[in-house]
Amino acid sequence: MKKGLGEFERRLFAYLQMRGQTVLRAGELRKPLSLSAESERKLLYRLAKAGWIARVKRGLYLAPSNLP
């Protein structure tokens, strides 16, 4: 698991915690985080690969309510 979080990762978790969300769908982050579709895809892929979020199915992810 990745030890530190980058800027986009921190912004994503701050956004999710602020909204009280644990379910994340592809496409939801583009406007609030000012990401392109490609950047969002890469961000979700990196987080899932590192174990920070869980991929349920294509375009649907689960995030922890609190970070360890």
C-alpha positions as CSV (number, residue, x, y, z in Angstrom):
1,M,0.0,0.0,0.0
2,K,1.2,3.5,-0.8
3,K,2.4,5.3,2.3
4,G,1.6,8.9,1.3
5,L,-1.1,10.6,-0.6
6,G,-0.6,13.1,-3.4
7,E,-2.5,16.3,-4.0
8,F,-5.3,14.7,-6.0
9,E,-5.7,11.8,-3.6
10,R,-6.0,14.2,-0.7
11,R,-8.6,16.3,-2.5
12,L,-10.6,13.2,-3.4
13,F,-10.8,12.0,0.2
14,A,-11.5,15.5,1.5
15,Y,-14.4,15.8,-1.0
16,L,-15.8,12.3,0.0
17,Q,-15.5,13.0,3.7
18,M,-17.1,16.5,3.3
19,R,-20.1,14.9,1.5
20,G,-20.2,11.9,3.7
21,Q,-19.9,9.5,0.8
22,T,-18.4,6.0,0.7
23,V,-19.7,5.0,-2.7
24,L,-18.0,6.6,-5.7
25,R,-19.0,6.4,-9.3
26,A,-16.8,7.2,-12.3
27,G,-17.7,10.7,-13.6
28,E,-18.6,12.2,-10.2
29,L,-15.2,13.7,-9.6
30,R,-14.6,15.6,-12.9
31,K,-16.5,18.8,-12.1
32,P,-15.8,19.2,-8.3
33,L,-12.1,18.4,-8.6
34,S,-11.6,19.9,-12.0
35,L,-10.3,16.7,-13.5
36,S,-10.4,15.5,-17.1
37,A,-11.9,12.1,-17.8
38,E,-8.4,10.6,-18.3
39,S,-7.1,12.1,-15.0
40,E,-10.0,10.8,-13.1
41,R,-9.6,7.3,-14.6
42,K,-5.9,7.3,-13.7
43,L,-6.6,8.6,-10.2
44,L,-9.2,5.9,-9.5
45,Y,-6.9,3.2,-10.9
46,R,-4.0,4.3,-8.8
47,L,-6.1,4.4,-5.6
48,A,-7.6,0.9,-6.3
49,K,-4.2,-0.6,-7.1
50,A,-2.7,0.8,-3.9
51,G,-5.6,-0.5,-1.8
52,W,-7.1,2.9,-0.7
53,I,-10.4,2.2,-2.5
54,A,-12.1,-1.0,-3.6
55,R,-13.4,-1.5,-7.1
56,V,-16.8,-3.2,-7.0
57,K,-17.3,-3.2,-10.8
58,R,-16.5,-1.0,-13.7
59,G,-17.1,2.6,-12.7
60,L,-18.2,1.8,-9.1
61,Y,-15.8,2.1,-6.1
62,L,-16.0,2.0,-2.4
63,A,-14.0,4.3,-0.2
64,P,-13.4,4.1,3.5
65,S,-15.4,6.6,5.6
66,N,-12.3,7.4,7.7
67,L,-8.7,7.1,6.6
68,P,-6.3,5.0,8.9
